[in-house]
Amino acid sequence: MGVGVADVIYYSVHFQELRSIIQWKTWHTAVHERDPEKESVSLRVCFDLLGMSSRSFSAVIQELHPELLVPVALFYLILRGLDTIEDDMTIPIEKKDTLLRDFYKITEKEGWSFNGSGPDERDREVLVQFHYVTEEYRKIKPVYREIINDIAQQMGGGMADFCNRAIEGKGVETVKEYDDYCYYVAGLVGNGLTRLFVESKLANPALNERLGLQTSMGLFLQKTNIIRDVKEDWDDKRRFWPREIWSKHVDNFEDLFKPGNKDAALNCSSEMVLNSLNHADECLFYLAGLKEQSVFNFAAIPQSMAIATLALVFRNPNVFKKNVKITKGSACQIMLESTQNLAKVCEVFRRFVRQIHKKNTPKDPNFLKISIACGKVEQFIESIFPSQDPKALQRSAEAAKPVEDPQVIKEREEAKWDMSKASNESPSLFHILTQPTSIHADHCDGNVIPLVVHHGERPAPHR
């Protein structure tokens, strides 16, 4: 892709972003590298289809551990096939319903392909050449096929249900329905990937028991995309924002796009951001359970992109005019940070959560709730990566103690020895006199508890 004049002008002003692009291209080293020379023709076609569908996902998938490389690539293509059928408004609902509900059976059907998608459907080529996917799918381990089939069956059924509702003129009405839709199209992806990660022994088995964490990984991404794509979806005559939220701000959904309703639209989008932000801390919790670096990178990059996108769309009127996206330079900087460790990812989340908090305004009906949600994310990060190390605080306190005269120390020890002779006669007095005292201690139930000042707190005056 060539560099346009607009790009030259932009990066001449935003040099830090240009630097991030150069650093990513120069310094990033894949944990694992795919070797096309060792692949069959059909598998190479599958990776070509993957690149056509999503360059960003294709890049991180191709760096996965060899055990997961092909299963995850095929999983993505199968779900992309489902998504393409669901999105295609040219397919009659009767045919679409059958395709979606039976798609999990198609995955193992030799030679199956579909040429009935509309000519303008972006990913129609995935279905046209789907026989390459089924050919490779039959070669992977049965346990991986079982996981992928289960997810495809649940997802296809859920998509079919919502497609039928749309035909009947029933959009997403409640927040519960919104969560259900996001679960079927994205939460299930998180469930399936977790099962693949654990089965391959590249993630903590405990993640399999934390369905809420798995689901939040998918919902955080999907809800952020739904907020970002609201104008594009409305132009395609689709609405995913729940009536339960938008009806608080405008009478009709299309009113959000009218310039005269700018404040109401921004307040509505803020409430949608709040709904998405509530999943952020669980995403970080989930990432802590991933053992292998390539798996961590695969999961962490999209989550970091999502929190950055959420900060970009928050109270941004352009959301109702066009599809807004983070710049390539910003994306490269985020990827550089997100392919290191959990602490770095937490720094990314903290940075963008603070941007949201800074843009929050008391004029917003959800001002307080948004502030609390931002604080919740920061509190979680502080709980796993304290900005003040308790051991360091203790060392500092020890270092701050005045150096006593050796003669004073000797005299105190001799006094203790003399008093010990009277300890049997007056134990309570001995106990009292030999207890250490400090003006930096709180007394509770007779115990001396060192006073630890937490980040952002002031110590209460000692009395």
C-alpha positions as CSV (number, residue, x, y, z in Angstrom):
1,M,0.0,0.0,0.0
2,G,1.4,3.4,-1.0
3,V,1.8,6.4,1.3
4,G,-0.6,9.2,0.6
5,V,-0.1,12.9,0.9
6,A,-2.4,13.0,3.9
7,D,-0.3,10.3,5.6
8,V,2.9,12.4,5.0
9,I,1.3,15.5,6.5
10,Y,-0.2,13.6,9.5
11,Y,3.0,11.9,10.5
12,S,5.1,15.0,10.0
13,V,3.1,16.5,12.8
14,H,2.7,13.2,14.9
15,F,6.3,12.1,14.8
16,Q,5.9,9.8,17.8
17,E,3.3,7.7,16.0
18,L,5.7,7.4,13.0
19,R,8.4,6.3,15.4
20,S,6.1,3.6,16.8
21,I,5.4,2.3,13.3
22,I,9.2,2.0,12.6
23,Q,9.8,0.4,16.0
24,W,7.1,-2.2,15.5
25,K,8.4,-3.1,12.0
26,T,12.0,-3.1,13.1
27,W,12.1,-4.5,16.6
28,H,9.1,-6.8,16.8
29,T,10.2,-10.5,16.8
30,A,7.5,-13.2,16.5
31,V,7.5,-15.7,19.4
32,H,6.8,-18.4,16.8
33,E,7.1,-18.1,13.0
34,R,4.8,-20.0,10.6
35,D,6.7,-21.8,7.8
36,P,4.5,-21.9,4.6
37,E,7.1,-24.2,2.9
38,K,6.0,-27.0,5.1
39,E,2.3,-26.5,4.5
40,S,-0.1,-28.1,2.1
41,V,-1.6,-26.1,-0.8
42,S,-5.0,-26.1,0.9
43,L,-3.6,-24.8,4.2
44,R,-1.7,-22.0,2.4
45,V,-5.0,-21.0,0.8
46,C,-6.6,-20.9,4.3
47,F,-4.0,-18.5,5.5
48,D,-4.5,-16.4,2.4
49,L,-8.2,-16.2,3.2
50,L,-7.4,-15.3,6.8
51,G,-5.3,-12.4,5.6
52,M,-8.1,-11.2,3.3
53,S,-10.6,-11.3,6.1
54,S,-8.5,-9.5,8.8
55,R,-4.9,-8.4,8.5
56,S,-4.6,-7.7,12.2
57,F,-6.0,-11.0,13.4
58,S,-4.1,-12.8,10.7
59,A,-0.8,-11.4,12.0
60,V,-1.3,-12.4,15.6
61,I,-2.7,-15.9,14.7
62,Q,0.4,-16.6,12.5
63,E,2.6,-16.0,15.5
64,L,0.8,-18.5,17.8
65,H,2.4,-21.6,19.3
66,P,2.6,-24.4,16.6
67,E,0.1,-26.5,18.6
68,L,-2.6,-23.9,18.2
69,L,-1.7,-22.2,14.9
70,V,-3.9,-24.3,12.6
71,P,-6.8,-25.0,15.0
72,V,-7.2,-21.3,15.8
73,A,-6.8,-20.2,12.2
74,L,-9.5,-22.6,11.1
75,F,-11.7,-21.6,14.1
76,Y,-11.5,-18.0,12.9
77,L,-12.4,-18.9,9.3
78,I,-15.3,-21.0,10.3
79,L,-16.7,-18.2,12.5
80,R,-16.0,-15.7,9.7
81,G,-18.1,-17.9,7.4
82,L,-21.0,-17.8,9.9
83,D,-20.6,-14.1,10.3
84,T,-20.6,-13.5,6.6
85,I,-23.9,-15.4,6.2
86,E,-25.5,-13.5,9.1
87,D,-24.5,-10.1,7.7
88,D,-25.5,-10.8,4.1
89,M,-28.9,-9.1,3.6
90,T,-29.3,-10.6,0.1
91,I,-29.8,-14.2,1.4
92,P,-33.5,-15.0,2.0
93,I,-34.3,-15.5,5.7
94,E,-35.5,-19.1,5.2
95,K,-32.2,-20.1,3.5
96,K,-30.1,-18.0,6.0
97,D,-31.8,-19.7,9.0
98,T,-31.0,-23.2,7.7
99,L,-27.4,-22.3,6.8
100,L,-26.7,-20.8,10.2
101,R,-28.3,-23.6,12.2
102,D,-26.6,-26.4,10.2
103,F,-23.2,-24.7,9.6
104,Y,-21.5,-26.8,12.3
105,K,-22.3,-29.9,10.2
106,I,-21.0,-28.3,7.1
107,T,-17.5,-27.8,8.6
108,E,-16.7,-31.5,8.0
109,K,-18.5,-31.9,4.7
110,E,-16.0,-32.7,2.0
111,G,-16.0,-30.2,-0.9
112,W,-18.6,-27.9,0.5
113,S,-18.6,-24.2,-0.6
114,F,-21.2,-21.5,-1.0
115,N,-21.5,-19.1,-3.9
116,G,-24.8,-17.5,-2.9
117,S,-23.5,-14.4,-1.1
118,G,-24.2,-11.0,-2.5
119,P,-21.5,-9.6,-4.8
120,D,-20.7,-6.8,-2.4
121,E,-20.2,-9.0,0.6
122,R,-16.7,-8.3,1.8
123,D,-15.8,-11.9,2.9
124,R,-17.8,-13.8,0.3
125,E,-14.5,-15.4,-0.9
126,V,-14.2,-17.3,2.4
127,L,-17.4,-19.2,1.6
128,V,-16.6,-19.6,-2.1
129,Q,-13.3,-21.3,-1.2
130,F,-14.6,-23.0,2.0
131,H,-13.8,-26.5,0.7
132,Y,-10.1,-25.7,1.5
133,V,-11.2,-25.0,5.1
134,T,-13.1,-28.2,5.5
135,E,-10.2,-30.2,4.0
136,E,-7.8,-28.9,6.6
137,Y,-10.4,-29.0,9.4
138,R,-10.7,-32.8,9.1
139,K,-7.0,-33.1,9.8
140,I,-6.8,-31.4,13.2
141,K,-7.1,-33.3,16.5
142,P,-10.6,-34.6,17.2
143,V,-10.7,-32.8,20.6
144,Y,-10.2,-29.5,18.9
145,R,-12.9,-30.3,16.3
146,E,-15.3,-31.1,19.1
147,I,-14.7,-27.7,20.7
148,I,-15.0,-25.8,17.5
149,N,-18.2,-27.7,16.4
150,D,-19.8,-27.0,19.7
151,I,-19.2,-23.3,19.5
152,A,-20.3,-23.1,15.8
153,Q,-23.5,-24.9,16.7
154,Q,-24.4,-22.5,19.6
155,M,-23.3,-19.4,17.6
156,G,-25.3,-20.4,14.5
157,G,-28.4,-21.0,16.5
158,G,-28.1,-17.7,18.3
159,M,-27.5,-15.8,15.1
160,A,-30.5,-17.4,13.4
161,D,-32.7,-16.4,16.3
162,F,-31.7,-12.7,16.1
163,C,-31.9,-12.7,12.3
164,N,-35.5,-13.8,12.6
165,R,-36.2,-11.1,15.2
166,A,-34.8,-8.5,12.8
167,I,-37.1,-9.7,10.0
168,E,-40.1,-9.4,12.3
169,G,-39.1,-5.8,13.0
170,K,-37.9,-6.6,16.5
171,G,-34.5,-4.9,17.2
172,V,-32.5,-5.3,20.3
173,E,-34.9,-4.1,23.0
174,T,-33.3,-4.7,26.4
175,V,-29.8,-4.7,27.8
176,K,-30.3,-8.4,28.6
177,E,-31.0,-9.0,24.9
178,Y,-28.0,-6.9,24.0
179,D,-25.8,-9.1,26.3
180,D,-27.3,-12.2,24.8
181,Y,-26.6,-11.1,21.2
182,C,-23.0,-10.1,22.1
183,Y,-22.6,-13.5,23.8
184,Y,-23.7,-15.4,20.7
185,V,-21.4,-13.5,18.3
186,A,-18.4,-12.9,20.6
187,G,-18.7,-14.3,24.1
188,L,-18.8,-17.8,22.6
189,V,-15.6,-17.1,20.8
190,G,-14.0,-16.4,24.2
191,N,-15.4,-19.6,25.5
192,G,-14.1,-21.6,22.6
193,L,-10.6,-20.1,22.6
194,T,-10.3,-20.7,26.3
195,R,-11.1,-24.4,25.9
196,L,-8.5,-24.6,23.1
197,F,-5.9,-22.8,25.2
198,V,-6.5,-25.1,28.2
199,E,-6.6,-28.3,26.1
200,S,-3.3,-27.4,24.5
201,K,-1.9,-26.8,28.1
202,L,-0.9,-23.3,27.3
203,A,-3.3,-21.6,29.8
204,N,-4.3,-22.1,33.4
205,P,-6.9,-24.9,33.7
206,A,-8.8,-22.7,36.2
207,L,-9.9,-20.4,33.3
208,N,-12.2,-23.2,32.1
209,E,-14.2,-22.8,35.4
210,R,-14.4,-19.0,35.0
211,L,-17.2,-18.6,32.4
212,G,-17.7,-15.0,33.3
213,L,-14.1,-14.1,32.6
214,Q,-14.2,-15.9,29.2
215,T,-17.4,-14.2,28.2
216,S,-16.1,-10.7,29.2
217,M,-13.2,-11.1,26.8
218,G,-15.6,-11.4,23.9
219,L,-18.2,-9.0,25.1
220,F,-15.7,-6.2,25.7
221,L,-14.5,-6.4,22.1
222,Q,-17.9,-6.8,20.6
223,K,-19.6,-4.0,22.5
224,T,-16.7,-1.6,21.7
225,N,-17.1,-2.4,18.0
226,I,-20.8,-1.9,18.2
227,I,-20.3,1.6,19.6
228,R,-17.7,2.5,17.1
229,D,-19.7,1.1,14.1
230,V,-23.1,2.7,14.9
231,K,-23.2,4.9,11.9
232,E,-22.0,2.2,9.5
233,D,-24.6,-0.2,10.9
234,W,-27.4,2.4,10.7
235,D,-26.5,3.1,7.0
236,D,-27.0,-0.7,6.5
237,K,-30.3,-0.5,8.2
238,R,-29.2,-2.4,11.3
239,R,-29.4,-1.4,14.9
240,F,-27.6,-3.1,17.8
241,W,-27.8,-0.4,20.5
242,P,-30.6,-1.5,22.9
243,R,-33.8,0.5,23.1
244,E,-33.5,0.3,26.9
245,I,-30.5,2.7,26.7
246,W,-31.2,4.9,23.7
247,S,-34.8,5.6,24.5
248,K,-33.6,7.4,27.7
249,H,-32.0,10.1,25.4
250,V,-34.1,10.3,22.2
251,D,-37.5,9.4,21.0
252,N,-36.4,7.5,17.9
253,F,-33.0,5.8,17.2
254,E,-32.5,7.9,14.0
255,D,-32.6,11.1,16.2
256,L,-29.1,10.2,17.4
257,F,-27.7,11.2,14.0
258,K,-29.4,14.7,13.9
259,P,-27.0,17.6,14.6
260,G,-29.7,19.2,16.9
261,N,-29.5,16.2,19.3
262,K,-25.7,16.3,19.8
263,D,-25.8,16.4,23.6
264,A,-28.4,13.7,23.8
265,A,-26.4,11.5,21.4
266,L,-23.2,12.0,23.4
267,N,-24.9,11.1,26.6
268,C,-26.4,8.0,25.0
269,S,-23.0,6.9,23.6
270,S,-21.5,7.5,27.1
271,E,-24.0,5.1,28.6
272,M,-23.0,2.5,25.9
273,V,-19.3,3.1,26.8
274,L,-20.2,2.6,30.5
275,N,-21.9,-0.7,29.6
276,S,-18.7,-1.9,27.8
277,L,-16.3,-0.6,30.4
278,N,-17.8,-2.8,33.1
279,H,-16.1,-5.8,31.5
280,A,-12.6,-4.2,31.5
281,D,-11.2,-5.5,34.8
282,E,-12.4,-9.0,34.1
283,C,-10.4,-9.0,30.9
284,L,-7.2,-8.2,32.8
285,F,-8.0,-10.9,35.3
286,Y,-8.4,-13.4,32.4
287,L,-5.0,-12.4,30.8
288,A,-3.3,-13.3,34.1
289,G,-4.2,-16.9,33.5
290,L,-2.4,-17.3,30.1
291,K,1.0,-19.1,30.4
292,E,2.6,-18.9,27.0
293,Q,3.8,-15.7,25.5
294,S,2.3,-16.1,22.0
295,V,-1.1,-17.0,23.5
296,F,-0.9,-13.9,25.8
297,N,0.0,-11.7,22.8
298,F,-2.9,-13.1,20.8
299,A,-5.4,-12.3,23.6
300,A,-3.9,-9.1,24.9
301,I,-3.5,-7.1,21.7
302,P,-7.3,-7.0,20.8
303,Q,-8.2,-6.1,24.4
304,S,-5.7,-3.2,24.5
305,M,-7.0,-2.0,21.1
306,A,-10.5,-2.1,22.5
307,I,-9.8,0.1,25.5
308,A,-8.0,2.5,23.2
309,T,-11.0,2.5,20.9
310,L,-13.4,3.0,23.8
311,A,-11.4,6.1,24.9
312,L,-11.5,7.4,21.3
313,V,-15.3,7.0,20.9
314,F,-16.1,8.3,24.4
315,R,-18.0,11.6,24.0
316,N,-16.8,11.9,20.4
317,P,-19.5,13.4,18.1
318,N,-17.8,12.0,15.0
319,V,-19.1,8.5,16.0
320,F,-22.5,9.6,14.6
321,K,-20.9,10.9,11.4
322,K,-18.4,8.2,10.3
323,N,-16.5,5.1,11.4
324,V,-13.8,6.4,13.7
325,K,-10.6,4.3,14.2
326,I,-7.4,4.6,16.1
327,T,-4.4,5.6,13.9
328,K,-1.9,3.1,12.6
329,G,0.8,4.8,14.7
330,S,-1.2,4.5,17.9
331,A,-2.0,0.8,17.0
332,C,1.7,0.0,16.6
333,Q,2.5,1.7,20.0
334,I,-0.2,-0.3,21.7
335,M,1.0,-3.6,20.1
336,L,4.6,-2.9,21.2
337,E,3.4,-2.5,24.8
338,S,0.9,-5.4,24.7
339,T,3.3,-8.0,23.6
340,Q,5.5,-7.8,26.7
341,N,3.7,-8.7,29.9
342,L,0.5,-8.2,32.0
343,A,2.0,-5.2,33.8
344,K,2.5,-3.4,30.5
345,V,-1.0,-4.2,29.4
346,C,-2.3,-2.8,32.7
347,E,-0.4,0.4,32.0
348,V,-2.2,0.6,28.6
349,F,-5.5,0.1,30.3
350,R,-4.7,2.7,33.0
351,R,-3.7,5.3,30.4
352,F,-6.8,5.0,28.4
353,V,-9.2,4.7,31.4
354,R,-7.7,8.0,32.6
355,Q,-8.4,9.5,29.2
356,I,-12.1,8.5,29.6
357,H,-12.2,9.9,33.1
358,K,-10.7,13.2,31.9
359,K,-13.3,13.6,29.2
360,N,-16.1,12.7,31.6
361,T,-18.4,15.6,32.4
362,P,-20.8,16.4,35.2
363,K,-23.4,17.3,32.5
364,D,-23.6,13.6,31.7
365,P,-26.4,11.8,33.5
366,N,-24.0,8.9,34.0
367,F,-21.1,11.0,35.2
368,L,-20.8,9.4,38.6
369,K,-21.3,5.8,37.3
370,I,-18.6,6.3,34.7
371,S,-16.2,7.8,37.3
372,I,-16.8,4.7,39.5
373,A,-16.3,2.3,36.6
374,C,-12.9,4.0,35.8
375,G,-12.0,3.8,39.4
376,K,-12.9,0.1,39.5
377,V,-10.4,-0.6,36.7
378,E,-7.6,1.4,38.4
379,Q,-8.4,-0.2,41.7
380,F,-8.0,-3.7,40.2
381,I,-4.7,-2.8,38.6
382,E,-3.5,-1.4,41.9
383,S,-4.4,-4.6,43.6
384,I,-2.2,-6.7,41.4
385,F,0.6,-4.2,40.6
386,P,0.7,-1.8,43.6
387,S,2.3,1.5,42.7
388,Q,3.9,1.5,46.2
389,D,5.6,-1.8,47.2
390,P,4.9,-2.6,50.9
391,K,8.4,-4.1,51.3
392,A,10.0,-1.0,49.8
393,L,8.0,1.2,52.3
394,Q,9.2,-0.9,55.2
395,R,12.8,-0.6,54.0
396,S,12.4,3.2,53.7
397,A,11.0,3.3,57.2
398,E,13.9,1.3,58.5
399,A,16.3,3.6,56.7
400,A,14.6,6.7,58.2
401,K,15.1,5.6,61.8
402,P,17.6,7.8,63.7
403,V,20.9,6.1,64.5
404,E,21.1,5.7,68.3
405,D,24.2,6.2,70.4
406,P,25.7,2.7,71.3
407,Q,26.0,3.8,74.9
408,V,22.2,4.5,75.1
409,I,21.5,1.1,73.6
410,K,23.8,-0.6,76.2
411,E,22.1,1.2,79.1
412,R,18.6,0.3,77.9
413,E,19.5,-3.4,77.6
414,E,21.0,-3.3,81.1
415,A,17.8,-1.7,82.4
416,K,15.7,-4.5,80.8
417,W,18.0,-7.1,82.5
418,D,17.6,-5.5,85.9
419,M,13.8,-5.2,85.5
420,S,13.5,-8.8,84.5
421,K,14.4,-9.8,88.1
422,A,11.2,-8.2,89.2
423,S,9.1,-9.7,86.4
424,N,7.7,-12.5,88.6
425,E,6.5,-10.0,91.3
426,S,5.0,-7.4,88.8
427,P,4.5,-9.0,85.4
428,S,2.0,-6.5,84.2
429,L,4.4,-3.6,84.9
430,F,7.2,-5.5,83.2
431,H,5.0,-6.1,80.2
432,I,4.0,-2.5,79.9
433,L,7.5,-1.0,80.3
434,T,9.2,-3.3,77.8
435,Q,6.6,-2.8,75.0
436,P,8.0,-0.7,72.1
437,T,6.2,2.5,71.4
438,S,5.9,4.5,68.2
439,I,4.0,7.5,67.1
440,H,3.5,5.7,63.8
441,A,1.4,2.9,65.1
442,D,-2.3,2.3,65.5
443,H,-3.5,0.3,68.5
444,C,-6.3,-2.2,68.1
445,D,-7.2,-4.9,70.6
446,G,-3.8,-4.6,72.3
447,N,-1.8,-5.3,69.1
448,V,0.6,-2.9,67.5
449,I,-0.1,-2.5,63.8
450,P,2.3,-0.5,61.6
451,L,0.6,2.3,59.8
452,V,0.8,1.8,56.0
453,V,-0.1,4.7,53.8
454,H,-1.7,3.5,50.6
455,H,-1.3,5.2,47.3
456,G,-3.5,8.3,47.1
457,E,-4.4,8.3,50.9
458,R,-3.3,10.6,53.6
459,P,-2.6,9.2,57.1
460,A,-5.1,10.2,59.7
461,P,-3.7,12.4,62.5
462,H,-2.4,10.3,65.4
463,R,-4.2,10.8,68.7
